[in-house]
Amino acid sequence: MSNQIEKFVMGFFENLKCGVSLEDGVLVVENVPKAFEDLYGKVAPYRFCFVAGMKNCEFVGKGSVLLAAMTKFLKGAGKTTLLKIDFDVDPMKEIDKVLSLKNCEIDSLVKKYKNSFFSRFTFMTTFRYLNEAEQIVNEVYVHDGKVVDGDLSGYKVLEGESDAVSEDSVKRDYDIAKDVLKGVLEAKTAEIGESLGEKAGVEIERIRAHYENLMGELGGDLAGALKKIKEVELELRNAEDEDRDVLRARLERLRKGLVKIGDDEARDKILKEQEFTIKDAMHKHSLNIDNKLVNTTVIYYPVFSFNLFLKGDSSGRFVEMNYDPLTKTLNKLVCESCGKDIVRLNLCSAGHISCDDCLEKCGECGKGFCGKCLKRSCSSCGKLLCKGCAKMCMGCGKHVCGNHMRRDCVSGDDRCVSCLRACLRCHGLSSPKYFGEALDGSKVCQKCLGAEKRGNVLKDVFRD
């Protein structure tokens, strides 16, 4: 019992955020709230012991003034407390921990926040049995619909604002906490229940033995007499005719000697008294559990969002990063090409976020682009091309770089070198469909064919 009392007292003052320490078996308590000091009638620091006879300390045992004051304090604390965890966050410091900017810089940063809530429910459970009461205190923390470990030590905590809390969310958290409390108490309930069951069994056996003795005193050896009657009845069934008269006479004597307890008022009274005594013993050995919510604390804190504008040499990009100061986690940015988390951030010339592996230079302009942008390549030389540098051939529809794109000297269309052939007369490039055979048998472009035909016509005119 002393260990349970010690645990209860220590947990009580720890929950009040007092200074608690053990020194040679003595519990030293400091920084106690004024409200409890007034109720207890003593000013901290306190020195408590849980073994009688120790010097320079106050013994705490069953029925002590301290336990009564603690119970009264807890019963009066059944209210909702609002607390705010105050965080002073430097965005640049947190960003630098997880992200390195390679070819860009943060041009502007706006810090915003929204509150994240979790609830702390303090339950006082009282186990009542055998005219005794045992109390334990449990705290349950609920965040985002899940039970979590909670500890506010080390944080700067301020008084919260009531308009920041949603009553519906607190109620949902409370329902979760109640279910969890049942599981927490299962082992303790089973332990006490098993002990009470054993004690009740012993007591009921004692009661039955006592009333069996009373019944024996009232009607003699009733059980023995009934046993003999059954034996004689059995002999009579199996006896020969000459023995039946003797057995009948014997059976009659036994029956006359039997006290008819079934008709006796004294027997009924004894049986009723036995039944009442057994029920009373079972009631005394029953376990009554009382769960009382002594305090609800709604705790909220800011979750920050950092809105950044990243500026590169030829592009810019807005990004948002979220920082949870309680878990000290800042979400990582991902490469928009491969989807992997980024440690070293590159900004491609089109404004996409890229990792080192996915950033390459355009083979034409030399600017850095990510895998989403460099999807084209020259069909002639194979070098990667950005959207601005890729030229589409009007003949085959393929992309080529500027070095492998020419203007068709006949149609004026842009065509790749693979779709053109050189005219042997003017050395211009044109699509093969614009070539014909000259008078000397050579393949020349339509321009040269036209010039040749015009020359022949003029020659005939002047000859005439």
C-alpha positions in Angstrom: 0.0 0.0 0.0 2.9 2.4 0.8 4.3 2.1 -2.7 0.9 2.9 -4.2 0.5 6.0 -1.9 4.0 7.1 -2.8 3.3 6.7 -6.6 0.0 8.6 -6.2 1.6 11.5 -4.3 4.6 11.8 -6.6 2.3 11.7 -9.7 0.1 14.4 -8.2 2.9 16.9 -7.7 4.5 16.1 -11.0 1.2 16.9 -12.7 1.2 20.2 -10.9 4.6 20.8 -12.5 6.2 21.1 -9.0 9.9 20.3 -8.4 9.9 16.7 -7.3 13.0 14.7 -6.1 13.9 11.7 -3.9 16.6 12.1 -1.3 17.4 9.0 0.8 13.8 7.8 0.7 12.3 11.2 1.3 10.2 12.9 -1.3 11.1 16.6 -1.6 8.5 18.8 -3.2 9.1 22.4 -4.2 7.5 25.2 -6.3 4.0 24.2 -5.2 1.0 26.2 -6.6 -0.4 28.8 -4.1 -3.8 27.3 -4.4 -2.7 23.9 -3.0 -0.6 25.6 -0.3 -3.7 27.4 0.9 -5.8 24.3 0.9 -3.2 22.2 2.6 -2.3 24.9 5.1 1.4 24.6 4.8 4.0 26.4 2.7 6.4 24.5 0.4 9.0 23.0 0.3 7.6 19.7 1.7 9.4 16.6 2.9 7.3 13.4 2.8 8.2 9.9 3.8 6.1 6.7 3.4 7.7 4.6 6.1 6.9 5.4 9.7 9.6 6.5 12.0 11.8 8.5 9.7 13.1 11.8 11.0 12.8 15.4 9.5 9.9 14.5 7.3 6.2 14.1 7.3 4.8 10.5 7.2 2.1 10.0 4.6 -0.1 7.0 5.1 -3.7 5.9 4.7 -6.0 8.6 6.0 -3.3 11.3 6.3 -4.1 15.0 6.0 -2.1 15.2 2.8 -4.2 12.6 0.9 -7.4 14.3 2.0 -6.1 17.7 0.8 -5.0 16.2 -2.6 -8.4 14.5 -3.1 -10.2 17.8 -2.3 -7.9 19.7 -4.6 -8.5 17.3 -7.5 -12.3 17.3 -7.0 -12.3 21.1 -7.2 -10.1 21.1 -10.3 -12.7 19.5 -12.6 -12.5 22.3 -15.2 -11.1 23.0 -18.6 -7.7 24.7 -18.8 -6.4 26.4 -21.9 -2.7 26.5 -22.5 -0.6 27.8 -25.4 2.9 26.6 -26.1 4.9 29.6 -27.2 7.5 29.0 -29.9 10.0 31.5 -31.2 11.0 30.2 -34.6 13.7 31.5 -37.0 12.6 30.3 -40.5 16.0 30.6 -42.1 17.7 28.7 -39.3 15.2 25.8 -39.7 15.4 25.8 -43.5 19.2 25.7 -43.4 19.1 22.6 -41.3 17.4 20.5 -44.1 18.0 22.4 -47.4 20.9 23.7 -49.3 20.3 26.1 -52.2 22.6 25.5 -55.1 21.8 27.8 -58.0 19.2 30.1 -56.4 18.5 32.2 -53.3 15.5 33.1 -51.1 14.3 36.4 -52.4 11.5 36.8 -50.0 9.9 34.9 -47.1 6.6 35.2 -45.4 5.9 33.3 -42.1 2.3 32.3 -41.3 0.8 29.8 -38.8 -2.3 27.9 -37.9 -2.9 26.3 -34.5 -2.6 22.6 -33.9 -4.5 21.2 -30.9 -4.1 18.3 -28.5 -6.0 17.5 -25.3 -4.9 16.2 -21.9 -7.4 14.5 -19.7 -6.6 13.8 -16.1 -8.7 11.0 -14.5 -8.9 10.0 -10.9 -9.9 6.4 -10.5 -11.1 5.2 -7.1 -11.2 1.4 -6.4 -13.6 0.7 -3.5 -13.6 -2.8 -1.9 -13.6 -4.3 1.6 -14.4 -0.9 3.1 -11.2 0.5 1.6 -10.6 3.0 -1.2 -7.5 3.1 -3.4 -7.0 6.0 -5.8 -4.8 6.4 -8.8 -4.4 9.2 -11.3 -3.9 8.7 -15.1 -3.3 11.3 -17.8 -4.2 10.6 -21.4 -3.0 12.8 -24.3 -4.9 12.8 -27.6 -3.8 14.5 -30.8 -5.4 14.1 -34.2 -7.6 11.3 -33.0 -4.7 9.3 -31.6 -3.3 8.7 -28.1 0.2 10.2 -27.8 2.9 10.6 -25.2 2.8 14.0 -23.6 5.2 16.1 -21.6 5.1 19.9 -21.4 8.3 20.2 -19.4 10.9 22.3 -21.2 8.4 24.4 -23.1 7.3 28.0 -22.6 3.6 27.7 -21.7 1.2 30.6 -21.7 -2.5 31.0 -20.8 -4.6 30.2 -23.9 -7.5 32.0 -25.4 -11.0 30.4 -25.2 -12.1 31.4 -28.7 -9.3 29.3 -30.2 -10.8 26.0 -29.0 -13.4 23.8 -30.7 -15.8 22.1 -28.2 -16.6 19.4 -30.7 -13.0 18.3 -31.1 -12.5 18.2 -27.3 -15.5 16.0 -27.0 -14.2 13.6 -29.7 -10.8 13.5 -27.9 -12.6 12.8 -24.6 -14.5 9.8 -26.0 -11.1 8.4 -27.2 -9.5 9.0 -23.8 -12.3 7.2 -22.0 -11.8 4.1 -24.2 -8.1 4.2 -23.6 -8.6 4.5 -19.8 -10.5 1.2 -19.8 -7.5 -0.5 -21.3 -5.1 1.2 -18.8 -7.2 0.0 -15.9 -7.7 -3.6 -17.0 -4.6 -5.1 -15.4 -5.3 -3.3 -12.0 -9.0 -4.3 -12.1 -8.1 -7.9 -12.9 -5.6 -8.0 -10.1 -8.0 -6.7 -7.5 -10.9 -8.8 -8.8 -8.8 -12.0 -8.6 -7.8 -11.3 -5.0 -11.4 -10.5 -4.0 -12.7 -13.6 -5.7 -10.3 -15.8 -3.7 -11.2 -14.1 -0.4 -14.9 -14.3 -1.2 -14.6 -18.0 -1.9 -13.0 -18.7 1.4 -15.7 -16.6 3.3 -18.6 -18.3 1.5 -17.2 -21.8 2.4 -16.9 -20.7 6.0 -20.5 -19.5 6.0 -21.8 -22.7 4.4 -19.9 -24.8 6.9 -21.4 -22.8 9.8 -25.0 -23.2 8.7 -24.5 -26.9 7.9 -23.5 -27.3 11.6 -26.7 -25.4 12.6 -28.8 -27.7 10.4 -27.1 -30.8 12.0 -27.9 -29.5 15.5 -31.5 -28.9 14.5 -32.2 -32.3 12.9 -29.5 -34.6 14.0 -27.3 -36.3 11.5 -29.7 -35.6 8.6 -27.3 -36.6 5.9 -26.5 -39.9 7.7 -30.1 -40.7 8.2 -31.0 -40.1 4.6 -28.1 -42.2 3.5 -29.3 -45.2 5.6 -32.8 -44.9 4.3 -31.6 -45.0 0.7 -29.5 -48.1 1.5 -32.4 -49.9 3.1 -34.7 -48.9 0.1 -32.1 -50.4 -2.2 -31.9 -53.6 -0.2 -35.7 -53.9 -0.2 -35.9 -53.8 -4.0 -33.4 -56.7 -4.3 -34.5 -58.7 -1.2 -36.1 -62.1 -1.2 -39.7 -62.4 0.0 -38.8 -63.8 3.4 -36.6 -60.8 4.1 -38.9 -58.1 2.9 -41.0 -57.8 6.1 -37.9 -57.3 8.2 -36.6 -54.6 5.9 -39.9 -52.9 5.7 -40.0 -52.6 9.5 -36.5 -51.3 9.6 -37.3 -48.7 6.9 -40.4 -47.6 8.9 -38.3 -47.1 12.0 -35.7 -45.0 10.1 -38.4 -42.8 8.6 -40.1 -42.2 12.0 -36.7 -41.2 13.5 -36.1 -38.7 10.7 -37.0 -35.1 11.6 -39.1 -33.7 8.9 -37.0 -30.6 8.4 -38.8 -29.6 5.2 -41.8 -28.7 7.2 -40.0 -27.0 10.0 -40.1 -23.2 10.3 -36.7 -23.3 12.0 -35.1 -24.9 8.9 -36.6 -22.2 6.6 -35.3 -19.5 8.9 -31.8 -21.0 8.9 -31.7 -21.4 5.1 -32.9 -17.8 4.5 -30.3 -16.5 7.0 -27.6 -18.5 5.1 -28.7 -17.0 1.8 -28.7 -13.5 3.2 -25.2 -13.9 4.8 -23.7 -15.2 1.5 -25.1 -12.3 -0.5 -23.8 -9.9 2.1 -20.4 -11.5 1.9 -20.4 -11.3 -1.9 -21.4 -7.6 -1.7 -18.6 -6.9 0.7 -16.1 -8.5 -1.6 -17.4 -6.7 -4.7 -15.3 -4.1 -6.5 -16.7 -0.6 -7.3 -14.8 1.5 -9.7 -15.4 5.2 -10.0 -13.7 7.2 -12.8 -13.8 11.0 -12.3 -12.5 13.5 -14.9 -10.7 16.0 -12.7 -9.2 18.2 -15.3 -9.3 18.8 -19.1 -6.4 20.7 -20.6 -6.6 21.9 -24.2 -3.1 22.7 -25.4 -2.5 24.4 -28.7 0.6 25.6 -30.5 1.4 27.2 -33.9 2.3 25.1 -36.9 4.2 27.4 -39.2 4.1 27.7 -43.0 7.0 29.4 -44.7 6.1 30.9 -48.1 9.3 31.4 -50.0 10.1 33.0 -53.4 13.2 31.3 -54.9 15.0 33.4 -57.4 17.4 31.9 -60.0 19.4 33.5 -62.8 16.5 33.3 -65.3 13.5 32.0 -63.3 11.7 32.2 -60.0 9.4 30.0 -58.0 7.0 30.2 -55.0 7.2 27.2 -52.6 5.7 26.5 -49.2 7.3 24.6 -46.4 5.5 23.6 -43.2 7.3 23.4 -39.8 6.0 21.7 -36.7 8.0 23.1 -33.7 6.7 20.5 -31.3 8.1 17.6 -33.4 10.8 19.8 -34.9 10.0 18.6 -38.4 10.1 20.6 -41.6 8.6 19.0 -44.6 11.1 18.3 -47.4 10.8 19.5 -50.9 10.8 16.8 -53.6 12.4 16.8 -57.1 9.6 17.5 -59.6 11.3 15.1 -62.1 12.1 12.0 -60.0 10.0 12.6 -56.9 12.9 12.1 -54.4 13.5 14.2 -51.4 15.8 17.1 -52.0 18.8 18.1 -49.8 20.5 20.3 -52.5 17.9 22.3 -54.3 18.4 23.5 -57.9 16.0 25.7 -59.8 15.8 25.0 -63.5 15.5 27.7 -66.0 11.8 27.0 -66.3 11.2 27.4 -62.6 11.0 23.7 -61.7 12.6 22.3 -58.5 15.2 19.7 -59.3 17.8 17.6 -57.6 21.5 17.4 -58.8 20.9 14.2 -60.7 18.0 15.5 -62.8 19.5 18.9 -63.7 21.3 19.1 -67.1 22.3 21.8 -69.5 20.6 22.4 -72.8 23.0 21.5 -75.6 22.2 24.6 -77.5 21.8 27.5 -75.0 23.7 26.0 -72.1 21.1 26.8 -69.5 20.2 24.4 -66.7 17.0 22.4 -67.1 15.3 19.6 -65.3 14.1 16.2 -66.7 10.6 17.6 -67.2 12.0 20.2 -69.6 14.8 18.4 -71.5 12.5 15.9 -73.1 13.7 16.7 -76.7 16.9 15.9 -78.4 18.4 16.6 -81.8 17.6 13.8 -84.2 20.9 14.4 -86.0 23.5 14.8 -83.2 21.5 13.6 -80.2 22.2 16.6 -77.8 19.5 17.5 -75.4 17.4 20.6 -76.2 15.1 22.8 -74.2 11.7 23.9 -75.5 13.1 27.2 -76.8 16.0 25.7 -78.6 14.3 22.7 -80.2 13.4 23.3 -83.9 10.8 21.2 -85.6 11.5 20.0 -89.2 8.6 20.8 -91.5 9.4 17.7 -93.5 9.7 14.8 -91.0 8.4 16.5 -87.9 11.5 15.7 -85.8 13.3 18.1 -83.5 16.9 19.2 -84.3 19.3 21.8 -83.0 20.1 25.1 -84.8 23.2 23.5 -86.4 21.2 20.9 -88.2 18.3 23.0 -89.3 18.4 24.8 -92.8 16.0 26.8 -94.8 14.6 25.2 -98.0 15.9 27.4 -100.8 12.8 26.6 -102.9 9.9 26.7 -100.4 11.4 28.7 -97.7 10.4 26.1 -95.0 12.7 25.1 -92.1 13.9 21.5 -92.6 16.5 19.3 -91.0 19.6 18.4 -93.0 18.3 14.9 -93.3 15.3 16.1 -95.3 17.4 18.2 -97.7 19.8 17.6 -100.6 22.2 19.9 -102.2 21.7 21.3 -105.7 24.8 20.7 -107.8 24.4 23.9 -109.7 23.6 26.6 -107.0 24.7 24.5 -104.0 21.5 25.4 -102.2 19.6 22.9 -100.0 16.0 21.8 -100.8 13.6 18.9 -100.4 14.2 16.1 -102.9 10.6 16.7 -104.2 11.7 20.1 -105.5 14.5 18.6 -107.8 14.4 17.9 -111.5 16.7 16.8 -114.3 18.6 19.6 -116.2 19.4 19.5 -119.9 22.8 18.1 -119.1 21.2 15.3 -117.1 22.2 16.6 -113.6 19.7 16.8 -110.7 19.1 20.4 -109.8 16.6 22.4 -107.8 13.5 23.9 -109.3 15.1 27.4 -109.1 17.9 26.3 -111.3 15.5 24.4 -113.6 13.5 27.6 -114.0 16.5 29.7 -114.7 17.6 27.2 -117.3 14.3 27.2 -119.1 14.1 31.0 -119.0 17.6 31.2 -120.5 16.6 28.9 -123.4 13.5 31.0 -124.1 15.4 34.2 -124.2 18.1 32.7 -126.4 15.4 31.7 -129.0 13.9 35.1 -128.9 17.1 36.9 -129.7 18.1 34.4 -132.3 14.9 35.2 -134.2 
